[in-house]
Amino acid sequence: NIKKIITLPFDIVKFNKSLLSQLQNEQMYTLIKDNVHLLKSLNKEILFEEIENEEELKYFDKKNKDYIECEYLQGYYYSKPLPISEFVKFLTI
């Protein structure tokens, strides 16, 4: 609900896979993009999770004229979950 978005003390809004899988539907794409725009106007940062392939990544590419603006992407496209020692190694590569 909109009132909760304004009153809860959080800075990052996470969109999960169930919404990402709906981006091929034009109406759902418009709804998600408009919601992201609304959240950005409230100074919220956006995270989309479970990015698994280039097809999903294209929605966040600034070269795409209709891209969805967000600060963070996470998912298997970048890396599987890693133990801390492997994660540190991953960051230094």
C-alpha positions as CSV (number, residue, x, y, z in Angstrom):
1,N,0.0,0.0,0.0
2,I,1.2,3.5,-0.9
3,K,1.1,4.8,2.7
4,K,3.5,2.1,3.9
5,I,5.9,2.9,1.1
6,I,6.1,6.5,2.3
7,T,6.2,5.8,6.0
8,L,8.4,2.7,6.4
9,P,12.1,3.5,7.0
10,F,13.8,1.7,4.0
11,D,16.0,3.0,1.2
12,I,16.0,0.0,-1.2
13,V,13.0,-1.7,-2.8
14,K,13.5,-5.3,-4.0
15,F,11.6,-6.6,-7.0
16,N,11.5,-10.4,-7.1
17,K,11.5,-13.0,-9.9
18,S,7.8,-13.2,-10.1
19,L,7.6,-9.7,-11.4
20,L,10.7,-10.0,-13.6
21,S,9.1,-13.0,-15.4
22,Q,6.1,-10.8,-16.3
23,L,8.1,-8.1,-18.1
24,Q,7.3,-9.6,-21.5
25,N,3.7,-8.7,-20.9
26,E,3.4,-5.1,-22.2
27,Q,0.9,-4.0,-19.5
28,M,2.9,-5.6,-16.7
29,Y,6.1,-4.0,-18.1
30,T,4.4,-0.6,-18.0
31,L,3.1,-1.1,-14.5
32,I,6.5,-2.2,-13.2
33,K,8.3,0.7,-15.0
34,D,5.8,3.2,-13.6
35,N,6.2,1.8,-10.1
36,V,10.0,2.1,-10.3
37,H,9.6,5.7,-11.5
38,L,7.3,6.4,-8.5
39,L,9.8,4.8,-6.1
40,K,12.7,6.7,-7.6
41,S,10.8,10.0,-7.1
42,L,10.6,9.1,-3.4
43,N,14.4,8.7,-3.4
44,K,14.3,4.9,-3.1
45,E,16.9,2.7,-4.7
46,I,15.8,-0.3,-6.8
47,L,17.1,-3.9,-6.7
48,F,15.9,-6.6,-9.1
49,E,16.7,-10.1,-8.1
50,E,17.2,-13.4,-9.9
51,I,18.6,-12.1,-13.1
52,E,19.6,-15.3,-14.8
53,N,20.3,-14.6,-18.4
54,E,20.9,-11.9,-21.0
55,E,17.2,-11.8,-22.0
56,E,16.3,-10.6,-18.6
57,L,19.3,-8.3,-18.4
58,K,18.2,-6.4,-21.5
59,Y,15.4,-4.6,-19.5
60,F,18.1,-2.9,-17.5
61,D,20.5,-1.9,-20.3
62,K,20.6,1.9,-20.6
63,K,21.1,1.5,-24.4
64,N,17.6,0.2,-24.5
65,K,15.3,3.3,-24.9
66,D,12.7,1.7,-22.6
67,Y,15.1,0.4,-20.0
68,I,14.1,0.1,-16.3
69,E,16.3,2.2,-14.1
70,C,17.7,0.5,-11.1
71,E,20.8,0.6,-8.9
72,Y,21.2,-3.1,-8.2
73,L,20.9,-6.4,-10.0
74,Q,21.5,-9.8,-8.5
75,G,21.3,-13.3,-9.7
76,Y,22.9,-16.3,-11.3
77,Y,23.8,-14.3,-14.4
78,Y,26.5,-12.8,-12.3
79,S,27.3,-15.6,-9.9
80,K,25.8,-18.4,-7.9
81,P,25.7,-17.9,-4.1
82,L,29.3,-18.3,-2.7
83,P,30.9,-19.0,0.6
84,I,32.7,-15.9,2.0
85,S,36.2,-17.1,1.0
86,E,35.1,-17.7,-2.6
87,F,33.2,-14.4,-2.7
88,V,36.3,-12.5,-1.7
89,K,38.2,-14.3,-4.4
90,F,35.4,-13.4,-6.9
91,L,35.7,-9.7,-6.0
92,T,39.4,-9.6,-6.5
93,I,39.4,-11.1,-10.0
